[in-house]
């Protein structure tokens, strides 16, 4: 039987496909923009037929109605990263959060720690050999389809066909649902003067020929604004957005000075506008790989002059970084931050940057604090931190004593809060600031 016959044999409606999901099953959804909306919509419409179905995935970008209160007992979400669509459900205990480095999520499936019954994916149409691409979201999808007992695939002609280790053959699918829907987009962020100042400070540490990792959020995007005078930058990152495309088109990002995956822009997922999705479609200069390859610190470290740039919520006077919680309230996750901080440390000439505004927007609260909030997570520990940056400057933590760290961080704190921070520094170190 050739692949076209296999394809036709497995073709069905979304309503038929979800019959492969049984009560008590654990199922995976693809991360971010790779979610299969036709399957999700069918599950939500028929939610009363399901009980205790655990949905595991990284970040949902849609409405996530399967977490509505009325669906409690039918679906529960095991979140590997808490995003806007899942925060309220996690806070209300209709969803759980499992801490895990991004690079280690595939091992949860491979090692049978989270055995998968069903993998739900969204892919591009098959090529002439019967292979479909995961498109904008590869990350843990490869592990999911290899480990799941059953695979439900939405084939969507709006999904870009990306290159790399990101293909699945139609013979690996148990149900195929053809439904064409635009891939969700997010607009380019509107940056404030504070974010631009932080971006400019970060860019001052980036040299020609460096390879960059850019985390999610406003601050990494702000950095890209100030790189137009750089040359031959490379990309090795868990994700990228439209700003990277702009710099590629302007000749700033060329990847030609990378010593690992030379000439290739390496990533695991992308999020942005349709321009971004058109850029990655059938683009051999973009290498989309599983996250256990992309975010493996040993692979990251093979890039000379690797620079990781990530945002956070709070930093204390010892340099401990909280990037995921407001006290006990989980609002984000570890993601790839620690993977890339450690990978940059393994890189010849590597640097890691943690960036944050000096204060909470619209509130009289400092983000550089004497102590992290009670219950807050330490995402990146003080031994791994290299540079911390605000709009007021750059603090280098490497090789600094605790007192030197505190002094450097106070110097980049918001002026309104420096007196209180100095008072704590003097109490702690028994000297005058």
HUMO-V947442 format. One line per field, one symbol per residue. ss: DSSP state (@ for helix, = for strand, . for the rest). psi: psi as a letter, one per 20 degrees, with the letter a starting at -180 (. if undefined). burial: b if it has 9 or more other C-alpha atoms within 8 Angstrom, else e. A space follows every 50 residues. Layout:
ss: ???
psi: ???
burial: ???
//
This chain:
ss: ..@@@@@@@@=..@@@@@@@.....====..@@@..@@@@@@@@@.@@@. ..=====.......@@@.@@@=..=====.......@@@@@...===... .@@@@@@@@@.......======.......===...=...@@@@@@@..= =====.......==..===@@@..====..............@@@@@@@@ @@@.......====...@@@@@@@........====..==.@@@@@@@@. ..=...........===.==...@@@@@@@.....===..@@@@..@@@@ .....======..===....==..==..==......@@@@@@@@@@.... =====...=......=.==..........=......====..====.... .@@@@@@@@@@...@@@@@@@@@@@@@@@....
psi: prhhggghhiprrhhhhiiiprpiqpqpqqqciiqnhhggggghhkhiiq plopoprfpphbhliijqhijphgqppopipoahiighhghjkiqqpopp qghighhhghjkhnppgpporprrqqaiijpqqidiogejhghghhhqhq ppppooiipqorrbmkqpqhiiqhppooppqqpqrprpqoprhghhgggg gghijprpiqpqpoaqagghhhghhkjijrqlqrpoqhrrahhhgghghi jgohjijpiplpjpoprhrqpbrhgghhgiokoiipopqqhiggjohhgg iioqlpopoqrrgqpriijppojiqnciooibrhcjghghghghhipojq qqppqqqhrppjqmpqioqgqqqpiqqogprhhipfqppaiiapppipjq rghhggghhhijrphhihghhgghghghjlrp.
burial: eebeebbeebbbbbeebbeebeeebbbbbbbbbbbbebbeebbbeebeeb bbbbbbbbbbbeebebbbeebbebbbbbbbbbbebbbebbbeebbbbeeb bbbbbbbbbbebeebbbbbbbbbbbbeeebbbbbbbbbbbbbbbbebbeb bbbbbbbbbbbbbbebbbbbeebbbbbbbeeeeebeeeeebeebbbbbbb bbbeeeeebbbbbbbbebbbbbbbbbbbebbbbbbbbbbbbbbbbebbee bbbbbbbbeeebbbbbbbbbbbbeebbeebbebeebbbbbbbbbbbbebb bbbbbbbbbbbbbbbbbbbbbbbbbbbeebbbbbbbbbbbbbbbbbbbeb bbbbbbbbbbeeeeebbbbeebeeebbbbbbbebbbbbbbbbbbbbbeeb eebebbbbbbbbbbeebbeebbebbbeeeeeee
//
